[in-house]
Protein backbone atom coordinates (compact mmCIF):
# COMPACT_ATOMS: atom_id res chain seq x y z
CA UNK A 1 0.00 0.00 0.00
CA UNK A 2 1.29 3.47 -0.76
CA UNK A 3 1.80 6.27 1.75
CA UNK A 4 -1.20 8.21 0.45
CA UNK A 5 -3.55 5.33 1.17
CA UNK A 6 -1.87 4.71 4.54
CA UNK A 7 -2.47 8.37 5.43
CA UNK A 8 -6.11 8.23 4.33
CA UNK A 9 -6.71 4.95 6.17
CA UNK A 10 -5.30 6.42 9.39
CA UNK A 11 -7.63 9.41 9.06
CA UNK A 12 -10.58 7.10 8.41
CA UNK A 13 -9.79 5.17 11.59
CA UNK A 14 -9.20 8.30 13.65
CA UNK A 15 -12.48 9.90 12.56
CA UNK A 16 -14.42 6.61 12.70
CA UNK A 17 -15.34 6.68 9.02
CA UNK A 18 -15.89 3.37 7.24
CA UNK A 19 -14.15 2.92 3.89
CA UNK A 20 -17.53 2.07 2.35
CA UNK A 21 -18.61 5.70 3.04
CA UNK A 22 -16.07 6.87 0.45
CA UNK A 23 -17.64 4.86 -2.35
CA UNK A 24 -21.13 5.96 -1.31
CA UNK A 25 -20.02 9.58 -1.16
CA UNK A 26 -18.41 9.32 -4.58
CA UNK A 27 -21.53 7.79 -6.12
CA UNK A 28 -23.74 10.50 -4.62
CA UNK A 29 -21.40 13.42 -5.41
CA UNK A 30 -19.42 12.30 -8.45
CA UNK A 31 -19.52 15.61 -10.32
CA UNK A 32 -18.56 17.62 -7.26
CA UNK A 33 -15.79 15.17 -6.28
CA UNK A 34 -14.41 15.11 -9.83
CA UNK A 35 -14.09 18.91 -9.68
CA UNK A 36 -13.16 19.10 -6.01
CA UNK A 37 -10.04 21.17 -6.57
CA UNK A 38 -12.31 24.16 -7.13
CA UNK A 39 -12.94 24.36 -3.38
CA UNK A 40 -9.51 25.94 -3.01
CA UNK A 41 -10.85 29.03 -4.81
CA UNK A 42 -12.89 29.65 -1.63
CA UNK A 43 -15.63 31.21 -3.74
CA UNK A 44 -18.47 30.43 -1.32
CA UNK A 45 -19.17 29.38 2.27
CA UNK A 46 -19.22 25.68 1.39
CA UNK A 47 -15.76 25.87 -0.19
CA UNK A 48 -14.38 27.88 2.71
CA UNK A 49 -15.77 25.34 5.18
CA UNK A 50 -14.29 22.45 3.22
CA UNK A 51 -10.91 24.20 3.11
CA UNK A 52 -11.00 24.76 6.86
CA UNK A 53 -11.71 21.05 7.36
CA UNK A 54 -8.78 20.20 5.07
CA UNK A 55 -6.55 21.89 7.66
CA UNK A 56 -8.03 19.68 10.41
CA UNK A 57 -7.34 16.53 8.42
CA UNK A 58 -3.92 17.33 7.03
CA UNK A 59 -2.41 19.17 9.98
CA UNK A 60 -4.63 18.78 13.08
CA UNK A 61 -1.98 20.05 15.50
CA UNK A 62 -1.86 23.41 13.68
CA UNK A 63 -5.47 23.59 12.47
CA UNK A 64 -6.34 26.56 14.67
CA UNK A 65 -3.51 28.75 13.37
CA UNK A 66 -4.09 27.54 9.80
CA UNK A 67 -7.75 28.54 10.02
CA UNK A 68 -6.69 31.93 11.32
CA UNK A 69 -4.31 32.27 8.36
CA UNK A 70 -7.10 31.22 6.00
CA UNK A 71 -9.30 34.00 7.38
CA UNK A 72 -6.48 36.51 6.94
CA UNK A 73 -5.88 35.38 3.36
CA UNK A 74 -9.58 35.64 2.55
CA UNK A 75 -9.90 38.92 4.47
CA UNK A 76 -12.80 37.60 6.54
CA UNK A 77 -13.33 37.86 10.29
CA UNK A 78 -14.36 34.27 10.89
CA UNK A 79 -15.09 31.03 9.12
CA UNK A 80 -18.68 30.03 8.35
CA UNK A 81 -20.26 28.09 11.20
CA UNK A 82 -20.52 24.36 10.84
CA UNK A 83 -22.42 21.75 12.86
CA UNK A 84 -20.80 18.48 13.95
CA UNK A 85 -22.76 16.63 11.28
CA UNK A 86 -21.66 19.09 8.59
CA UNK A 87 -18.03 18.77 9.75
CA UNK A 88 -18.28 14.97 9.63
CA UNK A 89 -19.80 15.07 6.13
CA UNK A 90 -17.08 17.50 5.03
CA UNK A 91 -14.42 15.06 6.27
CA UNK A 92 -16.06 12.24 4.33
CA UNK A 93 -16.22 14.44 1.22
CA UNK A 94 -12.57 15.51 1.50
CA UNK A 95 -11.30 12.02 2.19
CA UNK A 96 -13.33 10.73 -0.75
CA UNK A 97 -11.76 13.31 -3.04
CA UNK A 98 -8.28 12.56 -1.70
CA UNK A 99 -8.86 8.83 -2.16
CA UNK A 100 -10.14 9.04 -5.73
CA UNK A 101 -7.76 11.75 -6.94
CA UNK A 102 -4.06 11.41 -6.00
CA UNK A 103 -3.33 14.82 -7.53
CA UNK A 104 -5.90 16.43 -5.28
CA UNK A 105 -4.31 14.66 -2.31
CA UNK A 106 -0.93 16.18 -3.18
CA UNK A 107 -2.50 19.58 -3.80
CA UNK A 108 -4.25 19.55 -0.42
CA UNK A 109 -0.97 18.80 1.34
CA UNK A 110 0.85 21.54 -0.58
CA UNK A 111 -2.00 24.01 -0.07
CA UNK A 112 -1.85 23.39 3.68
CA UNK A 113 1.92 23.84 3.68
CA UNK A 114 1.66 27.16 1.86
CA UNK A 115 -1.03 28.26 4.28
CA UNK A 116 1.23 27.29 7.17
CA UNK A 117 4.01 29.43 5.69
CA UNK A 118 1.66 32.41 5.48
CA UNK A 119 1.60 32.32 1.70
CA UNK A 120 -1.71 32.80 -0.09
CA UNK A 121 -1.94 29.64 -2.20
CA UNK A 122 -3.02 30.45 -5.73
CA UNK A 123 -5.17 27.91 -7.52
CA UNK A 124 -4.04 27.67 -11.11
CA UNK A 125 -5.21 24.46 -12.61
C-alpha positions as a LaTeX table, in Angstrom:
\begin{tabular}{lrrr}
\hline
Residue & $x$ (\AA) & $y$ (\AA) & $z$ (\AA) \\
\hline
Unk1 & 0.00 & 0.00 & 0.00 \\
Unk2 & 1.29 & 3.47 & $-0.76$ \\
Unk3 & 1.80 & 6.27 & 1.75 \\
Unk4 & $-1.20$ & 8.21 & 0.45 \\
Unk5 & $-3.55$ & 5.33 & 1.17 \\
Unk6 & $-1.87$ & 4.71 & 4.54 \\
Unk7 & $-2.47$ & 8.37 & 5.43 \\
Unk8 & $-6.11$ & 8.23 & 4.33 \\
Unk9 & $-6.71$ & 4.95 & 6.17 \\
Unk10 & $-5.30$ & 6.42 & 9.39 \\
Unk11 & $-7.63$ & 9.41 & 9.06 \\
Unk12 & $-10.58$ & 7.10 & 8.41 \\
Unk13 & $-9.79$ & 5.17 & 11.59 \\
Unk14 & $-9.20$ & 8.30 & 13.65 \\
Unk15 & $-12.48$ & 9.90 & 12.56 \\
Unk16 & $-14.42$ & 6.61 & 12.70 \\
Unk17 & $-15.34$ & 6.68 & 9.02 \\
Unk18 & $-15.89$ & 3.37 & 7.24 \\
Unk19 & $-14.15$ & 2.92 & 3.89 \\
Unk20 & $-17.53$ & 2.07 & 2.35 \\
Unk21 & $-18.61$ & 5.70 & 3.04 \\
Unk22 & $-16.07$ & 6.87 & 0.45 \\
Unk23 & $-17.64$ & 4.86 & $-2.35$ \\
Unk24 & $-21.13$ & 5.96 & $-1.31$ \\
Unk25 & $-20.02$ & 9.58 & $-1.16$ \\
Unk26 & $-18.41$ & 9.32 & $-4.58$ \\
Unk27 & $-21.53$ & 7.79 & $-6.12$ \\
Unk28 & $-23.74$ & 10.50 & $-4.62$ \\
Unk29 & $-21.40$ & 13.42 & $-5.41$ \\
Unk30 & $-19.42$ & 12.30 & $-8.45$ \\
Unk31 & $-19.52$ & 15.61 & $-10.32$ \\
Unk32 & $-18.56$ & 17.62 & $-7.26$ \\
Unk33 & $-15.79$ & 15.17 & $-6.28$ \\
Unk34 & $-14.41$ & 15.11 & $-9.83$ \\
Unk35 & $-14.09$ & 18.91 & $-9.68$ \\
Unk36 & $-13.16$ & 19.10 & $-6.01$ \\
Unk37 & $-10.04$ & 21.17 & $-6.57$ \\
Unk38 & $-12.31$ & 24.16 & $-7.13$ \\
Unk39 & $-12.94$ & 24.36 & $-3.38$ \\
Unk40 & $-9.51$ & 25.94 & $-3.01$ \\
Unk41 & $-10.85$ & 29.03 & $-4.81$ \\
Unk42 & $-12.89$ & 29.65 & $-1.63$ \\
Unk43 & $-15.63$ & 31.21 & $-3.74$ \\
Unk44 & $-18.47$ & 30.43 & $-1.32$ \\
Unk45 & $-19.17$ & 29.38 & 2.27 \\
Unk46 & $-19.22$ & 25.68 & 1.39 \\
Unk47 & $-15.76$ & 25.87 & $-0.19$ \\
Unk48 & $-14.38$ & 27.88 & 2.71 \\
Unk49 & $-15.77$ & 25.34 & 5.18 \\
Unk50 & $-14.29$ & 22.45 & 3.22 \\
Unk51 & $-10.91$ & 24.20 & 3.11 \\
Unk52 & $-11.00$ & 24.76 & 6.86 \\
Unk53 & $-11.71$ & 21.05 & 7.36 \\
Unk54 & $-8.78$ & 20.20 & 5.07 \\
Unk55 & $-6.55$ & 21.89 & 7.66 \\
Unk56 & $-8.03$ & 19.68 & 10.41 \\
Unk57 & $-7.34$ & 16.53 & 8.42 \\
Unk58 & $-3.92$ & 17.33 & 7.03 \\
Unk59 & $-2.41$ & 19.17 & 9.98 \\
Unk60 & $-4.63$ & 18.78 & 13.08 \\
Unk61 & $-1.98$ & 20.05 & 15.50 \\
Unk62 & $-1.86$ & 23.41 & 13.68 \\
Unk63 & $-5.47$ & 23.59 & 12.47 \\
Unk64 & $-6.34$ & 26.56 & 14.67 \\
Unk65 & $-3.51$ & 28.75 & 13.37 \\
Unk66 & $-4.09$ & 27.54 & 9.80 \\
Unk67 & $-7.75$ & 28.54 & 10.02 \\
Unk68 & $-6.69$ & 31.93 & 11.32 \\
Unk69 & $-4.31$ & 32.27 & 8.36 \\
Unk70 & $-7.10$ & 31.22 & 6.00 \\
Unk71 & $-9.30$ & 34.00 & 7.38 \\
Unk72 & $-6.48$ & 36.51 & 6.94 \\
Unk73 & $-5.88$ & 35.38 & 3.36 \\
Unk74 & $-9.58$ & 35.64 & 2.55 \\
Unk75 & $-9.90$ & 38.92 & 4.47 \\
Unk76 & $-12.80$ & 37.60 & 6.54 \\
Unk77 & $-13.33$ & 37.86 & 10.29 \\
Unk78 & $-14.36$ & 34.27 & 10.89 \\
Unk79 & $-15.09$ & 31.03 & 9.12 \\
Unk80 & $-18.68$ & 30.03 & 8.35 \\
Unk81 & $-20.26$ & 28.09 & 11.20 \\
Unk82 & $-20.52$ & 24.36 & 10.84 \\
Unk83 & $-22.42$ & 21.75 & 12.86 \\
Unk84 & $-20.80$ & 18.48 & 13.95 \\
Unk85 & $-22.76$ & 16.63 & 11.28 \\
Unk86 & $-21.66$ & 19.09 & 8.59 \\
Unk87 & $-18.03$ & 18.77 & 9.75 \\
Unk88 & $-18.28$ & 14.97 & 9.63 \\
Unk89 & $-19.80$ & 15.07 & 6.13 \\
Unk90 & $-17.08$ & 17.50 & 5.03 \\
Unk91 & $-14.42$ & 15.06 & 6.27 \\
Unk92 & $-16.06$ & 12.24 & 4.33 \\
Unk93 & $-16.22$ & 14.44 & 1.22 \\
Unk94 & $-12.57$ & 15.51 & 1.50 \\
Unk95 & $-11.30$ & 12.02 & 2.19 \\
Unk96 & $-13.33$ & 10.73 & $-0.75$ \\
Unk97 & $-11.76$ & 13.31 & $-3.04$ \\
Unk98 & $-8.28$ & 12.56 & $-1.70$ \\
Unk99 & $-8.86$ & 8.83 & $-2.16$ \\
Unk100 & $-10.14$ & 9.04 & $-5.73$ \\
Unk101 & $-7.76$ & 11.75 & $-6.94$ \\
Unk102 & $-4.06$ & 11.41 & $-6.00$ \\
Unk103 & $-3.33$ & 14.82 & $-7.53$ \\
Unk104 & $-5.90$ & 16.43 & $-5.28$ \\
Unk105 & $-4.31$ & 14.66 & $-2.31$ \\
Unk106 & $-0.93$ & 16.18 & $-3.18$ \\
Unk107 & $-2.50$ & 19.58 & $-3.80$ \\
Unk108 & $-4.25$ & 19.55 & $-0.42$ \\
Unk109 & $-0.97$ & 18.80 & 1.34 \\
Unk110 & 0.85 & 21.54 & $-0.58$ \\
Unk111 & $-2.00$ & 24.01 & $-0.07$ \\
Unk112 & $-1.85$ & 23.39 & 3.68 \\
Unk113 & 1.92 & 23.84 & 3.68 \\
Unk114 & 1.66 & 27.16 & 1.86 \\
Unk115 & $-1.03$ & 28.26 & 4.28 \\
Unk116 & 1.23 & 27.29 & 7.17 \\
Unk117 & 4.01 & 29.43 & 5.69 \\
Unk118 & 1.66 & 32.41 & 5.48 \\
Unk119 & 1.60 & 32.32 & 1.70 \\
Unk120 & $-1.71$ & 32.80 & $-0.09$ \\
Unk121 & $-1.94$ & 29.64 & $-2.20$ \\
Unk122 & $-3.02$ & 30.45 & $-5.73$ \\
Unk123 & $-5.17$ & 27.91 & $-7.52$ \\
Unk124 & $-4.04$ & 27.67 & $-11.11$ \\
Unk125 & $-5.21$ & 24.46 & $-12.61$ \\
\hline
\end{tabular}
